[in-house]
Amino acid sequence: MLQNLPTYRWIHKLMDQYNTPIICIRLGQSTHVVIVSSPSIACEFLKTHDEIFASRADTLSAYLISDGYRSTIMAPLGKQWRMMRRILNQNILSLPVHKWLQPTRDDEANHLLYYISNQLEKQNFLTEGGLINIRITSQQFCGNIIRKMIFGTRYFGEGVEDGGPGDEETEHVSALFIILKYLNAFCISDYFPWLRGKTDFDGHEKIIRTAIEGELMIAMVDNPSNALEWVMGEMMSEPSILKRAVAELDNVVGCNRLVEESDMPQLNYIKACIKESFRLHPIAPFNVPHVSVKNTVVAGYFIPKGSHVLLSRVGLGRVGILMCGKIQCSLIQIDI
């Protein structure tokens, strides 16, 4: 596995080689990692048998990042997870809270326009402005929203006069993306637990511990910024798509005011473009691992207790042919 980095590409090549939408790789002494790229089989895992696969994997990265599994998304199934999920749904992800935070989102949207306007005003200065880095701008915009919602402030430091991020904000977002890169990545000690604390073959532990020192939160930054970057990239490469999106904005919003969140239900084409970016360009190759709490059979395949189930976002988003009924395939197992 260390010889075939990045690991997710090696796994997808194996699935292409065996021409199968489901594959099982045994890592270490007894950990079965099941990768799925079929929509119908994925639904059986996470809808039909959701209760069986509701737990999370015990990985070094998740343990370090969540400070001993104190976060909801990384905690294994149990009383603490159920309590945190209930609190999250009632006090954070509820519709009233979403509406309550709308002024904060609107304020950050206005601040983003202020920053872009300042950059465009510099377009006559060859060394200072005129160009907008979509990746950095979108990542910092999402980071600003989260900091404003959680801490009540846009900047940890003083920021920059033109509305851009300061050194503290740049370091914060950089650390966040480093953590996300290594979260649930394939780490040798995850499958040989006795190696933890003794060695760090792939360097994951050192990198994560260093990034955590400057990181306070991970949420809602990676997916929106990634989608925005890819939507703009795809539109610039296909001017007809950009033209149609602009025409929809002119028709729904007009030229006398700015776009608001309340306009989104009517912007069907733009919403379709955003969904396509999620489908074709996911921020991570796999979803968060799900762990089976007992032996079970899914789509005719025996899945042992403790198996790690990964849904291939790349595979699910790029299925060539959707077939009615059950997909006929065989479960390939590879031991490492």
ChimeraX attribute file (.defattr): number of C-alpha atoms within 10 A of each C-alpha:
attribute: neighborCount
match mode: 1-to-1
recipient: residues
	/A:1	14
	/A:2	11
	/A:3	7
	/A:4	10
	/A:5	11
	/A:6	12
	/A:7	15
	/A:8	18
	/A:9	12
	/A:10	14
	/A:11	18
	/A:12	20
	/A:13	12
	/A:14	15
	/A:15	20
	/A:16	11
	/A:17	9
	/A:18	14
	/A:19	13
	/A:20	18
	/A:21	25
	/A:22	23
	/A:23	22
	/A:24	21
	/A:25	18
	/A:26	17
	/A:27	17
	/A:28	15
	/A:29	10
	/A:30	13
	/A:31	19
	/A:32	24
	/A:33	22
	/A:34	22
	/A:35	23
	/A:36	25
	/A:37	24
	/A:38	19
	/A:39	19
	/A:40	17
	/A:41	20
	/A:42	22
	/A:43	13
	/A:44	13
	/A:45	24
	/A:46	16
	/A:47	12
	/A:48	13
	/A:49	15
	/A:50	14
	/A:51	13
	/A:52	19
	/A:53	24
	/A:54	17
	/A:55	22
	/A:56	22
	/A:57	22
	/A:58	19
	/A:59	20
	/A:60	24
	/A:61	24
	/A:62	24
	/A:63	18
	/A:64	15
	/A:65	24
	/A:66	17
	/A:67	11
	/A:68	12
	/A:69	18
	/A:70	16
	/A:71	17
	/A:72	18
	/A:73	15
	/A:74	24
	/A:75	21
	/A:76	20
	/A:77	18
	/A:78	10
	/A:79	9
	/A:80	15
	/A:81	19
	/A:82	14
	/A:83	11
	/A:84	16
	/A:85	15
	/A:86	13
	/A:87	13
	/A:88	13
	/A:89	11
	/A:90	13
	/A:91	13
	/A:92	12
	/A:93	11
	/A:94	11
	/A:95	12
	/A:96	11
	/A:97	12
	/A:98	13
	/A:99	11
	/A:100	10
	/A:101	14
	/A:102	12
	/A:103	11
	/A:104	17
	/A:105	21
	/A:106	14
	/A:107	12
	/A:108	18
	/A:109	18
	/A:110	13
	/A:111	18
	/A:112	19
	/A:113	12
	/A:114	14
	/A:115	19
	/A:116	18
	/A:117	14
	/A:118	17
	/A:119	18
	/A:120	14
	/A:121	11
	/A:122	14
	/A:123	13
	/A:124	10
	/A:125	10
	/A:126	9
	/A:127	8
	/A:128	10
	/A:129	14
	/A:130	16
	/A:131	12
	/A:132	12
	/A:133	8
	/A:134	16
	/A:135	15
	/A:136	16
	/A:137	18
	/A:138	20
	/A:139	22
	/A:140	22
	/A:141	22
	/A:142	22
	/A:143	27
	/A:144	26
	/A:145	23
	/A:146	21
	/A:147	17
	/A:148	18
	/A:149	14
	/A:150	10
	/A:151	11
	/A:152	12
	/A:153	13
	/A:154	21
	/A:155	19
	/A:156	15
	/A:157	12
	/A:158	12
	/A:159	16
	/A:160	12
	/A:161	10
	/A:162	13
	/A:163	16
	/A:164	22
	/A:165	25
	/A:166	16
	/A:167	14
	/A:168	15
	/A:169	21
	/A:170	17
	/A:171	14
	/A:172	21
	/A:173	24
	/A:174	17
	/A:175	23
	/A:176	22
	/A:177	17
	/A:178	16
	/A:179	23
	/A:180	18
	/A:181	13
	/A:182	18
	/A:183	21
	/A:184	21
	/A:185	19
	/A:186	20
	/A:187	21
	/A:188	22
	/A:189	21
	/A:190	20
	/A:191	19
	/A:192	14
	/A:193	14
	/A:194	10
	/A:195	13
	/A:196	13
	/A:197	9
	/A:198	9
	/A:199	12
	/A:200	14
	/A:201	12
	/A:202	13
	/A:203	11
	/A:204	19
	/A:205	20
	/A:206	10
	/A:207	15
	/A:208	22
	/A:209	15
	/A:210	13
	/A:211	20
	/A:212	19
	/A:213	10
	/A:214	15
	/A:215	19
	/A:216	12
	/A:217	18
	/A:218	17
	/A:219	11
	/A:220	12
	/A:221	21
	/A:222	20
	/A:223	16
	/A:224	16
	/A:225	22
	/A:226	19
	/A:227	24
	/A:228	19
	/A:229	19
	/A:230	21
	/A:231	22
	/A:232	16
	/A:233	13
	/A:234	15
	/A:235	16
	/A:236	13
	/A:237	11
	/A:238	11
	/A:239	11
	/A:240	11
	/A:241	17
	/A:242	18
	/A:243	13
	/A:244	14
	/A:245	19
	/A:246	13
	/A:247	13
	/A:248	17
	/A:249	19
	/A:250	12
	/A:251	11
	/A:252	14
	/A:253	16
	/A:254	12
	/A:255	10
	/A:256	7
	/A:257	7
	/A:258	10
	/A:259	14
	/A:260	10
	/A:261	9
	/A:262	8
	/A:263	13
	/A:264	12
	/A:265	8
	/A:266	13
	/A:267	16
	/A:268	13
	/A:269	14
	/A:270	19
	/A:271	14
	/A:272	11
	/A:273	21
	/A:274	17
	/A:275	14
	/A:276	16
	/A:277	22
	/A:278	21
	/A:279	17
	/A:280	16
	/A:281	20
	/A:282	20
	/A:283	20
	/A:284	15
	/A:285	17
	/A:286	21
	/A:287	14
	/A:288	18
	/A:289	23
	/A:290	24
	/A:291	25
	/A:292	24
	/A:293	17
	/A:294	12
	/A:295	13
	/A:296	15
	/A:297	11
	/A:298	14
	/A:299	16
	/A:300	10
	/A:301	11
	/A:302	11
	/A:303	20
	/A:304	17
	/A:305	16
	/A:306	20
	/A:307	24
	/A:308	25
	/A:309	26
	/A:310	21
	/A:311	24
	/A:312	25
	/A:313	20
	/A:314	20
	/A:315	21
	/A:316	19
	/A:317	18
	/A:318	13
	/A:319	12
	/A:320	8
	/A:321	6
	/A:322	10
	/A:323	9
	/A:324	7
	/A:325	7
	/A:326	9
	/A:327	14
	/A:328	8
	/A:329	11
	/A:330	14
	/A:331	16
	/A:332	16
	/A:333	14
	/A:334	13
	/A:335	12
	/A:336	9
